[in-house]
Amino acid sequence: MESVLVSWSGGKDSALALYEILKNKNYQISALLTTVTEDYDRISMHGVRRILLERQVASLGFPLEKVFISKNASNEEYESNMGQVLTKYKDMGVTSVVFGDIFLEDLRKYRDDKLATLGMQGIFPIWKRDTQELARSLTALGFKAITTCVDTHTLGRQFVGRVIDEQFLSELPPTVDACGENGEYHSFVYDGPIFKERVSYIPGEIILRENRFCYCDLIPD
């Protein structure tokens, strides 16, 4: 059985990728790997508090490995910090990282190229899945997720802080990918078939940053 890392954003695509990899008896999970912006103490891009991330991963029952970056981190800083952590696991015999990417070819190539320099490889269990079907499978499987960030250049701010369900998906504009694969929205999964218990939170303040990204703060309950 091969030990793997799982790239973990706390969102629905990560959860679906983890769900798929857990069904494959050829793999076991070494840790979930999350990038955290140190200045904000939150998951990078998704804006979720670290304490909720830790409760989420504890409910899933896996070790959590955090990669810290600064709020204005350059790509060089990100790659350096991530590379140090990946090298640690490579030295422990872990050679594969699981990702929840679906169709962005340039992103997959970037990941594959960077991993190859470390003698590692990527695994993409939901790659090329139909995003409409994938988004609807989230609720069909029993996962519960809430949107934590929307890009207001592509999606209205009324979509932030919403539970992802059939109504949410039916209201998405036709120009928006159902899974938000182009960065239209990000999410936090708080319950589902692979969770031991629900991660409790209270929806908090909604904040617009950079005159573009609208965040819904989730407060630990």
Backbone hydrogen bonds, N-H to C=O, Kabsch-Sander energy under -0.5 kcal/mol:
donor,donor_aa,acceptor,acceptor_aa,energy
2,E,26,N,-3.0
4,V,28,Q,-2.5
5,L,96,S,-2.2
6,V,31,A,-2.0
7,S,98,V,-3.1
8,W,6,V,-0.5
8,W,33,L,-3.4
9,S,7,S,-0.5
15,A,11,G,-2.0
16,L,12,K,-2.5
17,A,13,D,-2.3
18,L,14,S,-2.6
19,Y,15,A,-2.6
20,E,16,L,-2.1
21,I,17,A,-2.4
22,L,18,L,-2.2
23,K,19,Y,-0.8
23,K,20,E,-0.6
24,N,20,E,-0.6
24,N,21,I,-0.8
25,K,23,K,-0.8
27,Y,24,N,-1.7
28,Q,2,E,-2.6
30,S,4,V,-3.2
30,S,28,Q,-0.5
31,A,4,V,-0.8
32,L,63,P,-2.6
33,L,6,V,-3.4
34,T,32,L,-0.6
34,T,65,E,-2.5
36,V,34,T,-0.5
36,V,67,V,-2.7
37,T,42,R,-2.7
38,E,36,V,-0.8
38,E,69,I,-2.9
40,Y,37,T,-0.6
41,D,37,T,-2.0
42,R,37,T,-1.3
43,I,48,V,-3.0
44,S,35,T,-2.3
46,H,44,S,-1.9
47,G,43,I,-2.5
50,R,41,D,-2.3
52,L,49,R,-0.6
53,L,49,R,-1.8
54,E,50,R,-2.7
55,R,51,I,-1.9
56,Q,52,L,-2.5
57,V,53,L,-2.6
58,A,54,E,-2.0
59,S,55,R,-2.0
60,L,56,Q,-1.4
61,G,57,V,-1.4
62,F,57,V,-1.5
65,E,32,L,-3.3
66,K,64,L,-0.5
67,V,34,T,-3.0
68,F,66,K,-0.6
69,I,36,V,-2.2
73,A,70,S,-1.6
78,Y,74,S,-2.2
79,E,75,N,-2.8
80,S,76,E,-2.3
81,N,77,E,-2.7
82,M,78,Y,-2.8
83,G,79,E,-2.5
84,Q,80,S,-1.9
85,V,81,N,-1.5
86,L,82,M,-2.7
87,T,83,G,-2.4
88,K,84,Q,-1.6
89,Y,85,V,-1.7
90,K,86,L,-2.7
91,D,87,T,-2.4
92,M,88,K,-0.6
92,M,89,Y,-0.6
93,G,90,K,-1.7
94,V,89,Y,-2.6
95,T,3,S,-0.6
95,T,93,G,-0.6
96,S,3,S,-0.5
97,V,121,Q,-2.2
98,V,5,L,-3.1
99,F,123,I,-2.7
105,E,103,F,-1.2
108,R,104,L,-2.2
109,K,105,E,-2.5
110,Y,106,D,-2.1
111,R,107,L,-2.4
112,D,108,R,-3.0
113,D,109,K,-2.9
114,K,110,Y,-2.3
115,L,111,R,-2.6
116,A,112,D,-2.2
117,T,113,D,-1.3
118,L,114,K,-0.5
118,L,115,L,-1.4
119,G,116,A,-1.3
120,M,115,L,-2.7
121,Q,95,T,-2.3
123,I,97,V,-2.6
127,W,124,F,-1.4
128,K,102,I,-3.5
129,R,126,I,-1.6
134,L,130,D,-2.6
135,A,131,T,-2.5
136,R,132,Q,-1.9
137,S,133,E,-1.8
138,L,134,L,-1.0
139,T,135,A,-0.7
140,A,136,R,-1.9
141,L,137,S,-2.4
142,G,139,T,-0.8
143,F,138,L,-2.3
144,K,191,D,-2.6
146,I,188,F,-2.1
147,T,162,R,-2.7
148,T,186,H,-2.2
149,C,186,H,-1.3
150,V,214,C,-2.1
151,D,184,E,-2.4
152,T,150,V,-0.9
152,T,212,R,-2.5
154,T,151,D,-2.3
155,L,151,D,-2.1
159,F,156,G,-1.9
160,V,157,R,-1.6
161,G,147,T,-1.6
162,R,159,F,-0.8
164,I,145,A,-2.8
165,D,163,V,-0.9
169,L,165,D,-2.5
170,S,166,E,-2.3
171,E,167,Q,-1.4
171,E,168,F,-0.6
172,L,168,F,-0.7
172,L,169,L,-0.7
176,V,173,P,-2.0
180,G,177,D,-1.6
183,G,180,G,-2.0
186,H,149,C,-2.6
188,F,146,I,-2.3
189,V,10,G,-2.8
190,Y,144,K,-2.5
190,Y,188,F,-0.5
191,D,144,K,-1.1
195,F,192,G,-1.7
196,K,59,S,-2.1
199,V,190,Y,-2.9
200,S,198,R,-0.8
202,I,219,I,-2.6
204,G,217,D,-3.7
207,I,205,E,-0.5
207,I,215,Y,-2.6
209,R,207,I,-0.5
209,R,213,F,-3.2
212,R,209,R,-2.3
213,F,209,R,-2.2
214,C,150,V,-2.6
214,C,212,R,-0.6
215,Y,207,I,-3.4
215,Y,213,F,-0.6
216,C,148,T,-2.2
217,D,205,E,-2.8
217,D,215,Y,-0.6
219,I,202,I,-2.8
219,I,217,D,-0.6
221,D,200,S,-1.5
